[in-house]
Amino acid sequence: MSTGSLKGSWKTRGSKELFSSGVFRLRVDECELPDGRVMPRYYVLEFPDWANIIPVTEDNQIVLVEQYRHAHGRSTLEIPGGSTDSEDLDPLAAVRRELLEETGYQAREIRPIGRHNPNPAMQSNWMHTFIGYGCHKVSEPKPDPFEDLRVVVKSIPDVYQMIFNGQIDHSIVVASLLYALPHLGFQLPAR
């Protein structure tokens, strides 16, 4: 097993769009590796950046959304989030919009806590994660026309227990909730 670091980056020798829709673009690249080898087909999905938020209520509860995910044929527990589409390129504006639309809550204060790659092997986008403090309900949720959501409010310890017992298993949500730990004043119990 090698412990050295990789040298150089790949060069894109050519790129061809295979498919495009309002949500994403699929392209195939021909890439030259640093040692001269050529990879004839490397597939990349281009998405706009995404943004999500860990909404914390004034009594230290986390606001989650349960929604059906067709690719897996089941409902998942998640935090509010969505795309920084062409109307909303600013991640902060996107989380404000998604928090209100999906939950009916607004935050007194929102802070960025990190960003991560959802799947850097195949996707070109970033996930921007925020934490919202002082969240309070101001309206009923108004999800997008094809979103069926249920708002679920849980204590901070319950949310992290749901990660450990597999009730929250969406990897982007798990990563974002791990970023939130130092901002929540919560320590994971020894396992």
Secondary structure, DSSP 8 states (H G I E B T S, - for coil): ---S---S--EEEEEEEEEE-SS-EEEEEEEE-TTS-EEEEEEEEE---EEEEEEEETTSEEEEEEEEETTTTEEEEE-SEEE--TT---HHHHHHHHHHHHHSEE-SEEEEEEEE-S-TTTB---EEEEEEEEEEE-S-----TT--EEEEEEEHHHHHHHHHTTSS--HHHHHHHHHHHHHHT------
